[in-house]
Amino acid sequence: MINTGILNPQILSLLARVRHTNALVIADRGFPFWPQIETVDISLVDDVPTVLQVLAAVRANHNFTQACMAREFQKNNTVTVRKQFTNGLQGIPTKFEPHIEFKKRVPHAIGLIRTGDTIQYANMILVSG
């Protein structure tokens, strides 16, 4: 039995398939469903869990070398929220692009983890190194 780290078997299975240059999406509660890719929905209630909590958990065992987020995230969130995400992504170069372009990348990901996050445009695509 696993006693530490990520305990969710679906997330563990998904993460085991993220290899060099593969992408993983971590999304907020309002992100659209993508039938082309595996989705692990761990939303419980508003803001449980958050994108940043999931990010911290998956970073513990993965080397992500690039992140992508929607430019709208910067426009629609406070300095405090933006700083929290900057801190969560510390050491990972992050590209911001229009949300419509961001969503075009999603079907190419290995999978998506949907959270209960209510922060606008809190979605991110992480590329494995």
DAMONOR-V364461 format. One record per residue. N is the residue number from 1. SS is DSSP state (h for helix, s for strand, l for the rest). PSI is psi in radians with two decimals (* if undefined). Layout:
# DAMONOR-V364461
N/SS/PSI + N/SS/PSI
This chain:
# DAMONOR-V364461
1/l/2.36 + 2/l/2.28 + 3/l/-0.26 + 4/l/2.86 + 5/l/-2.72 + 6/l/2.26 + 7/l/-0.37 + 8/l/2.06 + 9/h/-0.59 + 10/h/-0.69 + 11/h/-0.72 + 12/h/-0.74 + 13/h/-0.77 + 14/h/-0.83 + 15/h/-0.57 + 16/h/-0.37 + 17/l/-0.04 + 18/l/1.92 + 19/l/-3.04 + 20/l/2.20 + 21/l/0.00 + 22/l/2.72 + 23/s/2.60 + 24/s/2.33 + 25/s/2.34 + 26/s/2.14 + 27/s/2.77 + 28/l/3.11 + 29/l/-0.42 + 30/l/0.02 + 31/l/2.43 + 32/l/2.70 + 33/l/2.41 + 34/l/1.76 + 35/l/-0.30 + 36/l/-0.37 + 37/l/2.67 + 38/s/2.31 + 39/s/2.25 + 40/s/1.93 + 41/s/1.96 + 42/l/0.28 + 43/l/2.41 + 44/l/-1.07 + 45/s/3.08 + 46/l/2.21 + 47/l/0.34 + 48/s/1.99 + 49/l/3.04 + 50/l/2.86 + 51/h/-0.75 + 52/h/-0.59 + 53/h/-0.75 + 54/h/-0.75 + 55/h/-0.84 + 56/h/-0.70 + 57/h/-0.76 + 58/h/-0.47 + 59/h/-0.40 + 60/l/-0.50 + 61/l/0.18 + 62/l/2.61 + 63/l/1.69 + 64/s/2.30 + 65/s/-0.09 + 66/s/2.54 + 67/s/2.65 + 68/s/2.37 + 69/s/2.88 + 70/s/2.42 + 71/h/-0.53 + 72/h/-0.43 + 73/h/-0.77 + 74/h/-0.63 + 75/h/-0.48 + 76/h/0.11 + 77/l/2.73 + 78/l/2.88 + 79/h/-0.69 + 80/h/-0.81 + 81/h/-0.78 + 82/h/-0.68 + 83/h/-0.68 + 84/h/-0.72 + 85/h/-0.67 + 86/h/-0.77 + 87/h/-0.73 + 88/h/-0.55 + 89/l/0.21 + 90/l/2.27 + 91/l/-0.11 + 92/l/1.97 + 93/l/2.28 + 94/s/2.24 + 95/s/2.38 + 96/s/2.27 + 97/s/2.88 + 98/l/2.50 + 99/h/-0.65 + 100/h/-0.65 + 101/h/-0.69 + 102/h/-0.84 + 103/h/-0.43 + 104/h/-0.40 + 105/h/-0.44 + 106/h/-0.81 + 107/l/-0.24 + 108/l/-0.04 + 109/l/2.75 + 110/l/-0.64 + 111/s/3.08 + 112/s/2.35 + 113/s/2.03 + 114/s/2.25 + 115/l/-3.08 + 116/l/0.22 + 117/l/2.40 + 118/l/0.05 + 119/l/2.29 + 120/l/2.30 + 121/l/0.63 + 122/l/0.13 + 123/l/2.58 + 124/s/2.61 + 125/s/2.17 + 126/s/2.29 + 127/s/2.26 + 128/s/2.49 + 129/l/*
